Each structure stands twice: as structure tokens, then as C-alpha cells.
Amino acid sequence: MNQLKGILLAILVLATLDANAGSARSSSITHWGNCGGGTRTWWDDMCMKWRKKMGSKGWSQWWRNYSNVKIGRYVDITKFTWGRDEYNLDGGDAALICTHGGHNSNGWYGQMHTREHGQCQLNTNEMKLGPYSANGKLRFWQMSSCNSIRWQYRGKWFGPAGDRVHLITGFHGYMYIGSKYVGEYGDLANYGYSSKGVGKVWVDEMHHVDHWYNAWKTVCPVAIGFGNTASASSNALNERYNSNWSHKSPNWATYRYYRGCNPDGGPSLPN
């Protein structure tokens, strides 16, 4: 009887994992090709830590690193006919990119490894994330990239969110890469899976303040929750990776950040 109970328990655990299983997708660059970019040897470890921790929860793992980080994988087909994000970035439930970033009037741009279709930079206005107009399914879009949610351009993310992505996370100002940052990406997966909303974990785990007595730089993470009402957008910050909530029209956005956070590479966030 005890053996039978053990078998039944194992089946129940496996069934639970299968029911909640999704796809975790990551892309990272450490050394750039003809698109150029300063070497960052720990960036792939940061992305990989998150992805492998998600894999330990029963999620499938997909990764395209280094020379495979080309713009066609991240652009939506409704923007350019060569865009194939539905088979790549947008084909997962949660995705993380680790690459150099900057900002212009279109919002964030992420540096690709190798030029493709005449482009080296993925722009915010080339993206549509989620299931609404094409064949995507992304719920969580996460960027380990400088100025990925620069405050004055935060509204630019309404465009990609039009396809019903639930949550977008990034940084205002500069973020940093190194061995001491690896663990917090594992914490993001671990806590965000079932303990606390991904948007809240992102801001809590990635935030650092520079003091004379520590080795941290000031880092200002930002999370944006989207929803069809103000309440729904606020609640999107509470969604966990395994929640699998319904898709909602992004009529509203709620922002989570540390008030007055003052990073390198950007002005202080509002109080």
C-alpha cells in the first residue's frame, strides 16, 4: 500500500508539473560580432541562471546566444515580413534578453550580435509581444539591458504590449554585469515562480544602492504591468510564472520602481 501511495504521489507531482509547465526562453551575448559592443563575459551566466532555474521547475528551455542573436528572431511579422518572433522570442511564456541597450525617440534599442536585414539594433517599435495579432504567446518580457525602461520613454512599451503581453521588466539608466549579479537571476525564477509576483520580485531583487562601504552601483529596475483596467494593470505585477492568467487588453499600465532611485546613465526616478 505504501508503495502504491508513492507511485500515485509521483504521478500527481508529474501531472502538476505538466499542467503548469511553460517555455522559458533566453538570449545573451558576451562578445559581439560585426554589430559591435563591449565584452561582458558574465552576461550569459546571468541569463542562463534564470533559464536553468525555470527548467528545474519543469519548464522547457530554449536559448539562442552569441551569433544566434539576430534581429529576425525578435521582430514581429506584422512589422516586417522577415520578422519571425513567433518561432523564437514570442513562442515562449517568459523570455529574458541579456545585451547592451540604449535609448532614442522610439524608446529602447537592444544591440544584436550580427547584422541582419541591414540592422544591428532591435527597436521597441519593431516588437509585438503576446497572442493577439499573430502566433505569439509571451506573458513575461524581461530585459537585462541598460535603459530598457528609461522613464521618459516608458509609454513606448504600450506598442509591443498591444498583443497582450502581461508584464515587461527592465532598467532605468545603467545596469551592471558580473559574477555577483548571477544569483539574483536565479532568485527571480525561484521566487517569481510561485512565491511572489514576477514584477515585484524583479524590482526587489535587482535594486541596488551605491554606498562608500559596498561594491554595488546604484541600479534602478522598473516593472510595467498591463491590463484592461487600472486595477488589472496593478494586479499584473502580482502574476507569477506559474499563474497563467488570462490575456487582457493593455488599456492601462502600472509601474513599480524605487522612488528617487538615482542611477548612472539617467536622471533620478520620480518620488
Rosetta silent file (secondary structure, phi, psi, omega in degrees, C-alpha in Angstrom):
SEQUENCE: MNQLKGILLAILVLATLDANAGSARSSSITHWGNCGGGTRTWWDDMCMKWRKKMGSKGWSQWWRNYSNVKIGRYVDITKFTWGRDEYNLDGGDAALICTHGGHNSNGWYGQMHTREHGQCQLNTNEMKLGPYSANGKLRFWQMSSCNSIRWQYRGKWFGPAGDRVHLITGFHGYMYIGSKYVGEYGDLANYGYSSKGVGKVWVDEMHHVDHWYNAWKTVCPVAIGFGNTASASSNALNERYNSNWSHKSPNWATYRYYRGCNPDGGPSLPN
SCORE:     score description
SCORE:     0.000 S_00000001
   1 L     0.000  -42.289  179.028    0.000    0.000    0.000 S_00000001
   2 H   -63.575  -37.895  177.920    2.819    2.417    0.845 S_00000001
   3 H   -64.328  -40.831  178.404    4.456    1.632   -2.489 S_00000001
   4 H   -63.349  -42.399  177.922    1.164    2.310   -4.278 S_00000001
   5 H   -61.402  -39.686  179.461    0.809    5.626   -2.446 S_00000001
   6 H   -63.571  -40.607  178.539    4.334    6.542   -3.504 S_00000001
   7 H   -65.658  -44.803  179.441    3.543    5.805   -7.144 S_00000001
   8 H   -62.551  -39.253  178.780    0.318    7.787   -7.003 S_00000001
   9 H   -64.807  -41.758  178.929    2.142   10.714   -5.376 S_00000001
  10 H   -62.376  -42.239  178.130    4.808   10.663   -8.082 S_00000001
  11 H   -62.748  -41.370  179.977    2.127   10.671  -10.791 S_00000001
  12 H   -63.482  -42.976  179.137    0.369   13.576   -9.076 S_00000001
  13 H   -62.705  -45.656  179.551    3.592   15.601   -8.881 S_00000001
  14 H   -63.153  -39.627  178.954    4.368   14.955  -12.551 S_00000001
  15 H   -64.279  -38.019  178.773    0.824   15.883  -13.556 S_00000001
  16 H   -66.208  -42.836  178.002    1.126   19.153  -11.621 S_00000001
  17 H   -60.851  -44.730 -178.881    4.425   19.974  -13.306 S_00000001
  18 H   -63.468  -38.928 -177.319    2.945   19.247  -16.745 S_00000001
  19 H   -66.280  -33.921 -176.329   -0.129   21.368  -16.040 S_00000001
  20 H   -98.484   -4.959 -172.595    1.958   24.378  -15.040 S_00000001
  21 L   -67.260  140.244  175.358    4.847   23.861  -17.444 S_00000001
  22 L  -133.024 -160.573  179.772    5.693   26.622  -19.859 S_00000001
  23 E  -123.209  122.877  176.277    8.630   27.638  -22.011 S_00000001
  24 E  -101.202  125.220 -174.273   11.499   29.791  -20.702 S_00000001
  25 E  -124.395  133.964 -179.147   13.477   31.488  -23.467 S_00000001
  26 E  -137.471  151.133  175.872   16.726   33.415  -23.154 S_00000001
  27 E  -138.133  133.903  179.810   19.194   35.193  -25.409 S_00000001
  28 E  -146.716  153.785  177.412   22.570   36.547  -24.361 S_00000001
  29 L  -131.161  138.507  174.218   25.735   37.970  -25.858 S_00000001
  30 L  -115.776  -37.821  177.015   29.187   38.172  -24.284 S_00000001
  31 L  -127.260  128.542 -173.182   31.353   39.018  -27.302 S_00000001
  32 L   -91.842  151.669  176.287   29.830   40.930  -30.206 S_00000001
  33 L   -90.166 -132.992 -174.070   30.268   40.319  -33.912 S_00000001
  34 L   -76.086   -1.417  172.232   30.007   42.926  -36.657 S_00000001
  35 L   -83.878  -19.300  176.142   27.369   44.890  -34.747 S_00000001
  36 L    79.554  151.362  178.800   29.948   45.810  -32.117 S_00000001
  37 L   157.752  143.711 -179.018   29.750   46.020  -28.348 S_00000001
  38 L   -67.722  138.708 -178.495   31.969   45.850  -25.291 S_00000001
  39 L   -62.333  135.444  177.447   32.737   42.353  -23.985 S_00000001
  40 L  -138.481   91.015 -167.570   30.702   41.232  -20.945 S_00000001
  41 L   -70.136  -18.928 -177.204   31.780   37.708  -20.030 S_00000001
  42 L   -94.650   -3.076 -173.329   29.238   37.131  -17.226 S_00000001
  43 H   -66.004  -38.610  179.362   26.099   38.077  -19.132 S_00000001
  44 H   -67.423  -30.692  176.775   25.387   34.596  -20.433 S_00000001
  45 H   -66.153  -36.962  179.590   25.724   33.241  -16.893 S_00000001
  46 H   -65.549  -48.405  178.212   23.077   35.687  -15.685 S_00000001
  47 H   -63.142  -43.686 -176.611   20.618   34.704  -18.417 S_00000001
  48 H   -65.846  -36.118  179.821   21.422   31.016  -18.033 S_00000001
  49 H   -59.602  -43.583  177.741   20.899   31.078  -14.265 S_00000001
  50 H   -64.320  -49.258 -174.725   17.326   32.262  -14.759 S_00000001
  51 H   -63.479  -43.642 -178.194   16.592   29.829  -17.583 S_00000001
  52 H   -69.056  -34.978  176.077   18.005   26.767  -15.829 S_00000001
  53 H   -65.177  -39.401  175.019   16.171   27.569  -12.620 S_00000001
  54 H   -63.319  -37.330  176.748   12.952   27.781  -14.652 S_00000001
  55 H   -62.211  -34.629  178.991   13.905   24.429  -16.174 S_00000001
  56 H   -68.876  -15.496  176.882   14.174   22.946  -12.699 S_00000001
  57 L   -89.155   -0.624  179.204   10.507   23.895  -12.221 S_00000001
  58 L   104.717    0.817  179.657    9.501   21.739  -15.178 S_00000001
  59 L   -80.733  148.204  172.103    9.591   24.392  -17.914 S_00000001
  60 E   -72.520  152.962 -178.155   11.157   23.685  -21.280 S_00000001
  61 E  -117.711  134.544  178.197   14.306   25.660  -22.054 S_00000001
  62 E  -133.435  133.720  177.275   15.108   27.455  -25.297 S_00000001
  63 E  -145.616  144.051  175.035   18.157   29.610  -25.849 S_00000001
  64 L  -136.066  105.017 -173.129   19.751   31.459  -28.731 S_00000001
  65 L  -114.977  164.835  170.045   23.067   33.022  -27.741 S_00000001
  66 H    57.692 -120.331 -175.522   26.021   34.852  -29.277 S_00000001
  67 H   -67.955  -12.234  177.254   25.938   34.772  -33.104 S_00000001
  68 H   -83.095   -5.176  177.972   22.354   33.484  -32.994 S_00000001
  69 L   -86.687   88.569  179.547   21.142   36.793  -31.554 S_00000001
  70 L  -124.577  154.112 -165.994   19.947   38.361  -34.808 S_00000001
  71 H   -62.628  -30.357 -177.949   17.094   40.767  -35.282 S_00000001
  72 H   -61.350  -23.183 -179.849   14.750   38.441  -37.182 S_00000001
  73 H   -75.025  -15.175 -169.810   14.196   36.361  -34.046 S_00000001
  74 L  -121.390   -9.372 -179.605   12.740   39.314  -32.130 S_00000001
  75 L   -92.479  141.284 -178.934   10.822   41.363  -34.704 S_00000001
  76 L   -82.365  144.909 -178.231    7.118   40.718  -35.267 S_00000001
  77 L   -65.192  -22.741  177.233    5.880   39.678  -38.703 S_00000001
  78 L   -74.208  -12.543  177.971    3.264   42.454  -38.595 S_00000001
  79 L   -96.023  -45.586  176.123    6.153   44.948  -38.576 S_00000001
  80 L  -141.254  141.778 -176.110    8.396   43.349  -41.196 S_00000001
  81 L   -64.591  -22.539  178.989    7.696   40.283  -43.312 S_00000001
  82 L   -85.952   -3.946  178.570   11.053   38.797  -42.302 S_00000001
  83 L   -69.947  131.992 -177.552   10.197   39.012  -38.597 S_00000001
  84 L  -133.667   44.785 -178.502    9.851   35.566  -37.021 S_00000001
  85 H   -67.819  -23.842 -177.220    9.404   36.230  -33.320 S_00000001
  86 H   -66.270  -22.221  176.268    6.514   33.744  -33.091 S_00000001
  87 H   -96.184   -3.389 -171.973    9.022   30.893  -33.546 S_00000001
  88 L  -128.669 -106.561 -178.712   11.597   32.493  -31.288 S_00000001
  89 H   -54.005  -51.280 -171.616   11.143   35.150  -28.594 S_00000001
  90 H   -80.964   -0.740  178.669    7.338   35.252  -28.716 S_00000001
  91 H   -85.586   -3.662  178.911    6.993   31.474  -28.805 S_00000001
  92 L  -104.780  174.016  175.834    7.692   31.165  -25.084 S_00000001
  93 L   -88.205  -33.252  178.004    5.740   32.058  -21.967 S_00000001
  94 E  -141.021  139.619 -177.208    8.588   34.045  -20.398 S_00000001
  95 E  -138.556  149.775  179.528   11.697   35.448  -22.050 S_00000001
  96 E  -136.536  131.200  174.898   14.885   37.202  -20.948 S_00000001
  97 E  -118.048  139.646 -179.752   17.426   39.004  -23.118 S_00000001
  98 E  -123.542   99.505 -178.161   20.915   39.976  -21.957 S_00000001
  99 L  -160.047  163.181  176.267   22.501   42.565  -24.249 S_00000001
 100 L   -60.934  143.360  178.785   23.694   46.147  -24.474 S_00000001
 101 E  -135.669  157.976  175.199   20.886   48.683  -24.661 S_00000001
 102 E  -146.638 -171.275 -178.884   20.368   52.339  -25.395 S_00000001
 103 E  -143.580  149.302  173.130   17.514   54.747  -25.996 S_00000001
 104 E  -147.662 -164.210 -175.648   16.241   57.110  -28.670 S_00000001
 105 L   -65.236  -18.470  176.609   12.912   58.660  -29.629 S_00000001
 106 L   -87.168   -4.647 -176.225   11.487   55.173  -30.273 S_00000001
 107 E   105.519 -141.034 -178.191   12.396   54.040  -26.767 S_00000001
 108 E   -75.280  148.787  163.775   14.813   51.193  -26.035 S_00000001
 109 E  -133.608  141.996 -179.996   17.022   49.509  -28.574 S_00000001
 110 E  -111.413  134.286 -176.428   18.974   46.308  -27.963 S_00000001
 111 E   -78.082  126.018  176.295   22.259   45.572  -29.674 S_00000001
 112 E   -84.152  167.586  179.379   22.327   42.419  -31.787 S_00000001
 113 E   -78.852  -48.022 -172.742   25.422   40.264  -32.314 S_00000001
 114 E  -131.349  138.865 -179.327   25.486   40.183  -36.107 S_00000001
 115 E   -63.424  135.508  176.609   23.897   42.451  -38.683 S_00000001
 116 E  -146.267  139.354 -177.244   20.821   41.001  -40.373 S_00000001
 117 L    53.579   33.969  177.590   18.354   42.670  -42.753 S_00000001
 118 L    73.283   10.019 -174.932   20.623   45.701  -42.597 S_00000001
 119 E  -125.468  144.179  173.640   20.028   46.171  -38.865 S_00000001
 120 E  -114.715  -10.620 -174.440   22.076   45.816  -35.707 S_00000001
 121 E  -124.275  126.402  173.950   19.578   47.249  -33.227 S_00000001
 122 E   -82.902  119.241 -178.108   16.240   45.832  -32.150 S_00000001
 123 E  -101.105  148.226  179.345   13.877   48.759  -31.591 S_00000001
 124 H   -52.355  -40.773 -174.986   10.833   48.834  -29.343 S_00000001
 125 H   -77.503    6.087  174.345    8.600   49.841  -32.246 S_00000001
 126 H  -102.915    5.500 -171.680    9.504   46.648  -34.151 S_00000001
 127 L  -115.685  145.351  168.627    8.034   44.377  -31.499 S_00000001
 128 L  -139.667  123.151 -169.758    4.603   42.915  -30.709 S_00000001
 129 L  -120.796  121.155 -179.515    4.510   40.557  -27.748 S_00000001
 130 L   124.039 -172.438 -167.790    1.719   38.124  -26.959 S_00000001
 131 L   -95.634   -0.957 -162.517   -1.045   36.192  -28.745 S_00000001
 132 L   -70.487  -53.462 -170.146   -3.364   38.850  -30.119 S_00000001
 133 L  -104.555  -13.965 -179.728   -2.450   39.606  -33.744 S_00000001
 134 L  -134.202 -136.576 -174.691   -0.094   36.791  -34.742 S_00000001
 135 L  -116.322   24.952 -179.672    1.007   33.467  -33.306 S_00000001
 136 L   -81.466  177.534  178.843    2.867   34.532  -30.170 S_00000001
 137 L  -151.697    7.764 -171.501    2.163   33.594  -26.569 S_00000001
 138 L   -63.712  134.362  175.486    4.597   35.621  -24.433 S_00000001
 139 L  -108.357  -33.074 -176.901    3.352   36.713  -20.988 S_00000001
 140 E  -126.542  120.228  177.158    6.599   37.984  -19.417 S_00000001
 141 E  -116.067  119.554 -172.315    9.220   40.030  -21.301 S_00000001
 142 E  -125.525  135.380 -176.080   12.368   40.746  -19.270 S_00000001
 143 E  -125.786  115.437  169.344   15.406   42.771  -20.295 S_00000001
 144 E   -91.288   81.267 -168.185   18.822   42.655  -18.667 S_00000001
 145 L  -160.396  136.923 -179.060   19.801   45.724  -20.636 S_00000001
 146 L   -61.007  141.000  174.436   20.645   49.357  -19.923 S_00000001
 147 L    54.838   29.538 -178.478   17.829   51.883  -20.304 S_00000001
 148 L   -71.734  -27.468  167.456   15.378   49.176  -21.305 S_00000001
 149 L  -130.102   68.220  175.495   12.612   51.043  -19.466 S_00000001
 150 L   -66.522  133.191 -165.390   14.004   54.559  -19.404 S_00000001
 151 H   -55.760  -46.481 -175.027   11.410   56.565  -17.526 S_00000001
 152 H   -69.970  -12.595  178.309   10.646   59.249  -20.097 S_00000001
 153 H  -113.109   15.470 -176.726   10.101   56.558  -22.746 S_00000001
 154 H   -59.618  -32.536 -179.504    8.142   54.098  -20.614 S_00000001
 155 H   -67.236  -17.028  178.551    4.989   54.740  -22.658 S_00000001
 156 H   -64.699  -19.770 -178.889    6.681   53.342  -25.762 S_00000001
 157 H   -78.222   -7.352  173.100    6.096   49.852  -24.368 S_00000001
 158 H   -62.855  -31.435  179.781    2.358   50.195  -24.929 S_00000001
 159 H   -61.196  -60.181  176.649    3.059   49.383  -28.593 S_00000001
 160 H   -59.203  -32.136 -178.798    4.584   45.927  -28.040 S_00000001
 161 H   -71.627  -10.080  179.711    2.059   45.300  -25.250 S_00000001
 162 L   -58.714  -20.998  177.679   -0.763   45.677  -27.769 S_00000001
 163 L   -92.145   14.229  167.746   -0.529   41.933  -28.387 S_00000001
 164 L    84.283   22.971  168.670   -1.432   41.276  -24.736 S_00000001
 165 L   -59.937  145.890 -173.208    1.893   40.597  -23.023 S_00000001
 166 L   -88.022  -38.714 -171.066    1.178   40.800  -19.282 S_00000001
 167 E  -145.965  138.349  174.517    4.395   42.219  -17.817 S_00000001
 168 E  -127.301  132.959 -179.798    7.531   43.961  -19.069 S_00000001
 169 E  -128.758  148.936  179.421   10.614   44.471  -16.896 S_00000001
 170 E  -171.187 -149.718 -175.411   13.865   46.331  -17.408 S_00000001
 171 E  -136.672  144.024  168.321   16.026   49.145  -16.081 S_00000001
 172 E   -96.754  122.075 -174.830   16.045   52.927  -15.943 S_00000001
 173 L    81.766 -160.077 -177.118   19.623   54.047  -16.532 S_00000001
 174 L   -79.882  146.992  165.562   22.566   51.689  -16.454 S_00000001
 175 L  -119.330  171.077 -171.716   22.535   48.149  -15.107 S_00000001
 176 L  -129.536  158.047 -174.111   25.647   46.110  -14.464 S_00000001
 177 L  -124.101  136.887  177.860   27.076   42.720  -15.333 S_00000001
 178 L   168.777  173.485 -175.083   29.294   40.498  -13.207 S_00000001
 179 H   -61.499  -34.153 -176.214   29.573   37.387  -11.079 S_00000001
 180 H   -74.874  -10.527  178.481   27.814   38.921   -8.074 S_00000001
 181 H   -93.210   -9.841 -174.253   24.679   39.595  -10.147 S_00000001
 182 H   -62.181  -45.842 -173.943   24.213   35.994  -11.298 S_00000001
 183 H   -59.695  -33.542 -176.620   22.410   34.774   -8.191 S_00000001
 184 H   -70.210  -21.126  175.538   19.622   37.329   -8.352 S_00000001
 185 H   -75.965  -31.259  170.635   18.529   35.967  -11.735 S_00000001
 186 H   -68.251  -38.613  177.088   18.137   32.569  -10.127 S_00000001
 187 H   -63.821  -37.524  177.825   16.177   34.238   -7.332 S_00000001
 188 H   -56.512  -47.429  179.415   13.947   35.882   -9.939 S_00000001
 189 H   -67.577  -43.093 -174.476   12.980   32.461  -11.273 S_00000001
 190 H   -67.290  -51.727 -178.303   12.723   30.839   -7.868 S_00000001
 191 H   -75.038  -37.342 -177.230   10.631   33.477   -6.092 S_00000001
 192 H   -73.260  -14.359 -178.602    8.712   34.563   -9.175 S_00000001
 193 H   -71.500  -44.386 -175.389    7.584   31.047   -9.950 S_00000001
 194 H  -146.108   -8.736 -174.011    5.254   30.582   -7.029 S_00000001
 195 L   -92.856  -41.538 -172.564    6.106   32.873   -4.091 S_00000001
 196 L  -152.683  155.136 -179.763    5.569   36.440   -5.315 S_00000001
 197 L   -55.722  141.169 -177.613    4.611   38.320   -8.464 S_00000001
 198 H   -58.240  -41.972 -179.783    7.359   38.487  -11.093 S_00000001
 199 H   -61.009  -37.419  179.466    7.098   42.280  -11.325 S_00000001
 200 H   -74.306  -40.462  178.302    7.644   42.647   -7.596 S_00000001
 201 H   -63.422  -43.136 -179.414   10.500   40.149   -7.489 S_00000001
 202 H   -55.059  -51.181 -176.658   12.247   41.896  -10.389 S_00000001
 203 H   -68.382  -41.933 -177.428   12.278   45.265   -8.649 S_00000001
 204 H   -67.934  -41.064 -174.758   13.106   43.888   -5.205 S_00000001
 205 H   -82.315  -30.590 -174.434   15.946   41.602   -6.313 S_00000001
 206 H   -90.495  -11.516 -176.627   17.587   43.827   -8.948 S_00000001
 207 L   -77.232  132.079  175.523   17.647   47.072   -6.941 S_00000001
 208 E  -140.352  151.711  178.776   20.999   48.161   -5.502 S_00000001
 209 L  -125.047  132.565  179.730   22.252   51.388   -3.943 S_00000001
 210 L   -78.235  126.030  171.677   25.840   52.619   -4.125 S_00000001
 211 L  -131.407  161.106 -179.974   27.476   53.411   -0.772 S_00000001
 212 L   -63.675  -23.298 -174.588   31.091   54.012    0.132 S_00000001
 213 L   -96.199    3.016  176.355   31.097   50.784    2.157 S_00000001
 214 L  -131.257  174.423 -175.858   29.899   48.412   -0.563 S_00000001
 215 L  -103.569    9.914 -177.472   30.857   47.431   -4.086 S_00000001
 216 L   -84.002  149.945  164.882   27.432   47.920   -5.660 S_00000001
 217 L   -93.579  157.365  174.812   26.462   50.513   -8.220 S_00000001
 218 L   -72.495  124.883 -178.771   23.033   52.112   -7.956 S_00000001
 219 E  -125.910  131.895 -172.577   20.688   50.063  -10.138 S_00000001
 220 E  -119.558   86.600  177.433   17.072   51.097  -10.780 S_00000001
 221 E   -73.245  150.922  178.774   14.842   48.256  -12.001 S_00000001
 222 E  -135.922  140.946  174.321   11.349   49.008  -13.316 S_00000001
 223 E  -125.516  139.907  178.310    8.380   46.703  -13.930 S_00000001
 224 E  -120.445  120.373  172.809    5.283   47.525  -16.009 S_00000001
 225 E  -100.422  136.827 -178.595    2.036   45.634  -15.526 S_00000001
 226 E  -113.994  148.820  177.752   -0.625   45.926  -18.237 S_00000001
 227 E  -167.693  170.090 -178.965   -4.372   45.416  -18.003 S_00000001
 228 L   -80.716  -11.333  173.941   -7.785   46.449  -19.270 S_00000001
 229 L  -136.168  166.438  177.310   -8.427   48.443  -16.072 S_00000001
 230 H   -59.988  -41.592  179.797   -6.217   50.293  -13.605 S_00000001
 231 H   -64.409  -41.316 -179.391   -6.820   47.548  -11.069 S_00000001
 232 H   -66.379  -38.530  179.132   -5.947   44.798  -13.547 S_00000001
 233 H   -67.444  -37.468  176.253   -2.692   46.502  -14.541 S_00000001
 234 H   -65.830  -40.596 -179.015   -1.706   46.846  -10.891 S_00000001
 235 H   -69.413  -23.982  178.541   -2.561   43.219  -10.259 S_00000001
 236 H   -60.077  -25.844  176.827   -0.400   42.139  -13.216 S_00000001
 237 H   -67.739  -17.199  179.522    2.609   42.898  -11.014 S_00000001
 238 H   -92.596   -6.897 -177.310    1.409   40.033   -8.795 S_00000001
 239 L   -68.670  131.937  177.184    1.287   37.435  -11.557 S_00000001
 240 L   -96.597  162.866 -179.200    3.704   34.551  -11.000 S_00000001
 241 L   -56.510  -37.824 -176.487    5.286   32.475  -13.727 S_00000001
 242 L   -92.521   10.624 -178.169    3.010   29.537  -12.946 S_00000001
 243 L   -75.551  -43.038  178.756   -0.176   31.620  -12.620 S_00000001
 244 L    57.461   51.079  179.148   -1.134   31.561  -16.313 S_00000001
 245 L   -72.138  163.610 -178.697   -3.672   34.375  -16.027 S_00000001
 246 L   -70.601  155.614  178.927   -5.893   35.385  -18.938 S_00000001
 247 L   -79.488  140.271 -178.621   -4.742   37.903  -21.534 S_00000001
 248 L  -130.642  150.481  176.782   -6.119   41.430  -21.205 S_00000001
 249 L   -64.637  133.896 -175.820   -6.194   44.490  -23.413 S_00000001
 250 L   -83.707   64.761  178.564   -3.406   46.896  -22.357 S_00000001
 251 L   -77.788  -23.868 -177.136   -5.571   49.950  -21.735 S_00000001
 252 E  -131.856  156.812  173.493   -3.734   50.754  -18.506 S_00000001
 253 E  -135.375  142.452  173.486   -0.213   50.396  -17.126 S_00000001
 254 E  -122.805  135.274 -174.936    1.063   50.321  -13.551 S_00000001
 255 E  -110.645  136.703  174.239    4.738   50.926  -12.782 S_00000001
 256 E  -117.327  130.305 -179.867    6.754   49.515   -9.911 S_00000001
 257 L  -165.681  169.529  174.876   10.107   51.099   -9.004 S_00000001
 258 L   -89.719  120.976 -177.952   12.048   52.559   -6.087 S_00000001
 259 L   -59.553  135.276  176.839   11.160   56.207   -5.633 S_00000001
 260 L    73.281    5.748  179.274   14.037   58.610   -6.137 S_00000001
 261 L   -57.902  130.837 -170.692   16.382   55.883   -7.374 S_00000001
 262 L  -122.789   90.861 -174.149   19.317   57.707   -8.968 S_00000001
 263 L   -87.087  166.488  162.716   21.276   55.521  -11.423 S_00000001
 264 L   -68.266  146.756  174.630   24.309   56.139  -13.556 S_00000001
 265 L    77.729   16.013  178.634   23.255   56.979  -17.088 S_00000001
 266 L  -173.794  158.586  177.538   19.898   58.539  -16.218 S_00000001
 267 L   -73.626  168.415  178.639   18.114   61.076  -14.000 S_00000001
 268 L   -63.474  144.550  172.760   16.512   60.160  -10.688 S_00000001
 269 L   -71.042  156.580 -177.515   13.196   58.362  -10.819 S_00000001
 270 L   -60.877  153.488  173.525   10.171   60.315   -9.504 S_00000001
 271 L   -86.969    0.000    0.000    9.411   60.486   -5.812 S_00000001
